[in-house]
Amino acid sequence: MKKINGYKVFTFFNYLFMIFIVLITLYPVWHVVMASFSETSKLYVHSGTILWPLGKPSTEAYEMVFKHRLILSGFKNTLFVLVVGVIVNLIFTMLGAFFMSVKGPMFSNVFGYMVIISMYFNGGMVPTYLNIVDLGLLDSRWALIFPVAITTSNMIIMKSAFVAVPSSLVESALLDGANYGQVLVRVMAPLCKATIAVLVLYYGVSHWNSWFSASIYLRDANKYPVQLVMRNILSTLTSGVGGVEADEAALVAQQMQYALIVVVSLPVMVIYPFIQKYFVKGVMIGAVKG
């Protein structure tokens, strides 16, 4: 009886603790959303928490965001980099992981060590920029894709997932006349869907949040991704450029920044729950051998 009562007490406080964690995790998101629908004047003078829109709910901030000439083009550029970039990432990552996981190729261990070394050492910003210029990728959206075609840590995760696939399946496929490309596409990939889903999310979020590379390699504002557009909008408003007075610029920036955060973050927040289930499964498949 004492054990049962103790378990109930523990469960009760455990639920309270978890509810508290959920509330403090969700509140920042709620704060941003409510602030984005608040009146500009009241939001500017308000300090502290926001539990509901200040004043009369308004969509003025969102109207200002979507009226900006670079927002829509920024979304188009980001979608291009996101879709094409993830496809390129998966192709190169799976090819590299498959090469290191298959038994037999010469010097596979040497290439494995070279890949690992690249996690700790790189040429730096200036040599990378010079390579982009020499390859003719300057001011091209492809400059945001090819330099990050492979992330070493993701390739190691993919390699671990391939190694976990029984070698007998690969040998059987080869005996039946399949080549290594068919083994990768028809045997390995279907058995590692969970890990591939995790890598899609990793690469996708990385492309979606990337802005620094675009600020270095792109010159045409019409090619900017939405993250760089958002940064430039806020920087311009808060600095009072373009004949806007400092106080007025701060007021406009305060109104737009929350709406920009919601608009840019919403796609990831909508997609994430649908592939969240693959996280633990995919990482465990890539981590456990035998």
N, C-alpha and C positions, 0 to 999 in steps of 0.2 A: 504494500500500500504506500509506504514512504517513497519507494522508487517511482511508483506511478505519479504521485503528487510532485515529486522533484522533476520528473520528465515534463509534466504539464507546465510547471513554473519556468523551466528552461525554454520550452517551446514558446511560451508567451513572450518572454523577454527577447528571444531570438527573432520572433516576428516583429516586435517593436523596433529592434535594431535594424532589421532589413528594411522596414518601412522608412525609417529615418535615413538610411543610405539612399533609398530610391528618391526621397524628397529632395535631399541636397544635391543629387545628381541631376534631377529633372528641372530644378528651379532655375538654373541659368538659362536653359532653353526657354522656359516659360517667361522669364524676365525679358529676354530679347524679343519674343513674339509680342508680348503685351506692349512693350515700348514702341515697337514698330507701328502699332495702331493708335498710339497716343497723339494728342494734340502737340504741335511743335512748341508752342510757348510754354505750356505746362511741363513738358518733358525737359526743356532746357533749364528750368529753375528747380526741378525736382532732384532730390538726393535720397538715396536709400533704396529699399526694396520696392518692386512694382508687382502687385498681384492682379491688377486689372488695368485696362487702358485708362490713362489719365485724361480726364475730360471726355468729350464726345468721341467715340471711336471713329478713326479717320483712315482712309486708304491713300492719303495724299503722298505719303512717303513712297509707296509702291508705284504710284503714277509717275513720280519724279524719276524713279529708278528706270522704269521701262521706257520713258521718253528720251533717256540718254541715248545718243546715236551709236555708242560703242557696246552697249549691253547685249543687244541681240547678236551682233557680229562676234562678240566675245564668247557667247554661248555656242555659236556655230563652230568657232575655232576650237573651243574646249572639247566639244563633242567629236570633232575630227581627230584631235590628238588622243582623246580617250579611246575611241573605238579602234582606230588604226594602231595606236600605240600598244594597246593591250594585245591585239592580234600579233603584232611583231614581237612583243615581250614573250608571249606564250610559245611562239614558233621557235625562237632562239633558245629560250630557257629549256624547253622540252628536248630540243636537239642536243644541247650541251649536257643535260642531265642524263639522257639516254646513252650518249657516248661514254660517260664516266661510269654508268651502272652496268653496262654489258661487259661480260668477261671475254677477253681475247684480244682487243685492240692493243697495238704496241704503244708504249709510253703513256698509257692512260693515267697511271699514277703520277707521272711527271706533269701532265696537263692538269691533273687535280690539284697538285701543289701550287702550280702557277695561278690557278683560279683562286685558291685560298689567299695567296699573297696579294692579289688585287683587292681584297677586302681591306687591307691595312695600308697599302701604298698606292698612290696615283700621281699622275703628272702635275696636277694642279690646275688652277683656273686659266692661266695664261697659255700653257701648251694646248689645253683643250680648245680654247678660243682660236688659236692659230690653226689647229686641225680643222675646225669648223669652216674657217675661211678658205683653207686649201681645198677642202672638199666641195666648195661652192654651196654650202648650206646656210650661209649668213643671210639673215632676213627671210628665212624659209621655215615653215612650220615643221618640216622634217628635222630641223635642228633640235626640236624638242622631243624627238622620238628615237632616232638612231643612237645618240650618245648614251642613252639609258635603255638600250635594247635588252640588256641582261642585268639583273641585280643578283650578285653572287649568293647572298643568303637565300634568296628564293630558289635559285638553281640547286643549292644544296638540299633544300626541303624537297624539291622535285626528285632529285637523285635518290634520296632516302626512300621516297614513295616507290620509285621504280625498283630499287633493290629489294623492297618488301614483297614484290610480286614473285611467286615461285618460279625459279629458273626452268622448271620442267615445262611450264606453259610456253616459254620462249623457245625452248628446244623442240617442242612438239610442232610449233608453228613453222620453224625453220625446216624440219623434216618433211612437212607437208608442202614445201615449196615456196613459202612466204619469204620475202626479202626483209631486210631490217626496217625499211620504211613501213612496210605493211605490219610488221610486228609492233612498231611504235604506235601506228594509227589504230589498228584493229585489236591489239592485245593490251598494250600498256595504258594507253589513254582511257579506254572505257573502265579499266580497273582502278584508275586513280582520279576519278571524277571529283571526289571530295577535295583532294589536294589541289586540283586544277581550279576548282571554285574558289578556294582560299587565295590562290595566286592571282586570280582575276580581281578579287577584292583588293588585295595588296597593291597591285599595279594600278588598278582603277583609281583608288583613293590617292595614290601618289601623283598620277597625271592630273587628277581633278584639282588638287591643292597646289600644284606647281605654278610658280610665277617668277622665281628668280632667274631661271634659265631664259625665259622669254624676255625678261628685261635686259639681258645681255646680248642675245642673238637676234632679236627682232627690232627692226627700225620702223616698219609700217604699223601704225596704230590699229589699222583694220585687221591685222593678223594677231593682235593680242588675245590671249585667253582671258576668260572672265575674271579670274583671280587678279591678274595684273590690271585689268580695267578697274576693278573695285579699288585696288590700292591707289591707283592714279587719281580716281575720283575723290577719294577721301583726302589724299595729299593736296590736291588742288583746292578743295573747298576750305580746308583748315588753314591753308596759307594765304587765302584771300586773293588768289590770282584771277585776272580777268575783270578787274574793276569792281569786284565785290568787296565790300567793307569787311573788316575783320570780325566784328560782332555778328553781322548778317551771315557771313560764311560759316562761323561756328554754329549758328542756329540751324542752317541748312544741313551742315555735316552731321549734327546731332540727330536730325530727323531722318537722314538717309542711311546712316551707318547700320542701324538695326535692320532696316528693310533689306539692305544689301546682304547682310549676314544671313537672313532668312532665305532670300532668293538663291543664294549660292550654296547654302547648306542643305536645303530641302531635298534636292535629288538624291544625295547620298543617304539622308535619313529615311527616305522612302524605300530605297532599294536595299539598304542594309538588313532589315528584318527578314527578307526573303532568302538571304544566303548566310544568315548568322548560324544556322544549324550546321553548316559545313565546317565551321571554325575548329571546334574541338576534334571532330572526326578527321578532318583533313590533316591537322597538325599531328594527331596521334598516329595516323597511318604513316606519315613521313618520319616519325620518331621511333617507332617500334619495329624491330626486325625479327625475322624468324617466326 
